Amino acid sequence: MIREIIILSRCVKRLKGNSAALNYEFHFKGVYRGEKIKKIMVLDKLSAGMSIDHEYLLKIKFITISGNILYGELLEYKNLDNVYVDL
């Protein structure tokens, strides 16, 4: 069973991974499934090309939690700069 998570967060760092995929670090302070989370690391196999200091709505596949870091794989994303809501 794939656990999908929806996250609203700011990208703080881009790291080169072991393969062609990039890893992104996202700001997060909170709890997931009873475990304290300090940041989120996202593996981007989609070559999304996300930018540092931009906010995103992310849909990720949960991989694991280690050392207060949640690891996941990017499934979909939306740059919040491109989202407009008419209230």
Phi and psi in degrees as a GROMACS rama.xvg file:
@    title "Ramachandran Plot"
@    xaxis  label "Phi"
@    yaxis  label "Psi"
@TYPE xy
-84.5289  126.69  ILE-2
-94.0993  114.16  ARG-3
-100.178  140.005  GLU-4
-126.073  138.356  ILE-5
-102.738  128.265  ILE-6
-132.852  138.448  ILE-7
-111.879  115.017  LEU-8
-157.66  168.881  SER-9
-105.214  132.769  ARG-10
-75.5962  125.592  CYS-11
-112.03  -17.164  VAL-12
-159.832  146.964  LYS-13
-120.401  128.979  ARG-14
-125.38  141.485  LEU-15
-77.0544  130.557  LYS-16
-88.293  -174.036  GLY-17
-73.3852  -24.6183  ASN-18
-114.999  -156.28  SER-19
-73.0678  -15.4425  ALA-20
-75.0715  151.535  ALA-21
-102.937  154.431  LEU-22
-112.005  136.639  ASN-23
-118.87  141.986  TYR-24
-104.712  131.967  GLU-25
-119.011  143.043  PHE-26
-69.184  135.11  HIS-27
-164.291  135.077  PHE-28
-136.096  116.214  LYS-29
171.39  -156.675  GLY-30
-132.28  139.043  VAL-31
-131.09  121.776  TYR-32
51.1059  41.3971  ARG-33
83.2688  0.559654  GLY-34
-111.994  134.546  GLU-35
-68.6192  132.34  LYS-36
-119.2  130.095  ILE-37
-103.816  -26.1985  LYS-38
-160.601  166.974  LYS-39
-124.456  130.376  ILE-40
-108.331  126.095  MET-41
-119.142  126.362  VAL-42
-86.6434  123.493  LEU-43
-108.206  95.6008  ASP-44
-87.991  -6.23529  LYS-45
-84.7399  -9.12755  LEU-46
55.5264  52.2877  SER-47
-68.3712  -30.4947  ALA-48
67.9757  46.5456  GLY-49
-72.4279  154.25  MET-50
-106.964  145.428  SER-51
-65.4086  144.378  ILE-52
67.6776  16.8318  ASP-53
-106.455  151.237  HIS-54
-98.0873  142.359  GLU-55
-135.412  150.537  TYR-56
-98.8831  117.481  LEU-57
-113.645  142.299  LEU-58
-117.204  114.526  LYS-59
-122.753  156.833  ILE-60
-93.6659  120.761  LYS-61
-63.5584  132.527  PHE-62
-108.885  -61.4143  ILE-63
-164.668  172.571  THR-64
-124.873  129.693  ILE-65
-147.399  127.371  SER-66
58.1732  40.9628  GLY-67
64.8932  20.0578  ASN-68
-117.272  127.506  ILE-69
-91.6496  128.939  LEU-70
-109.218  136.203  TYR-71
-152.423  167.685  GLY-72
-111.229  131.283  GLU-73
-67.4828  126.69  LEU-74
-105.215  -43.8667  LEU-75
-151.276  158.96  GLU-76
-154.217  159.69  TYR-77
-142.692  125.235  LYS-78
-72.6909  124.932  ASN-79
-70.7534  -14.2438  LEU-80
-63.829  -25.0144  ASP-81
-99.3959  10.8145  ASN-82
-108.764  123.781  VAL-83
-123.337  134.158  TYR-84
-122.345  126.691  VAL-85
-100.727  100.787  ASP-86
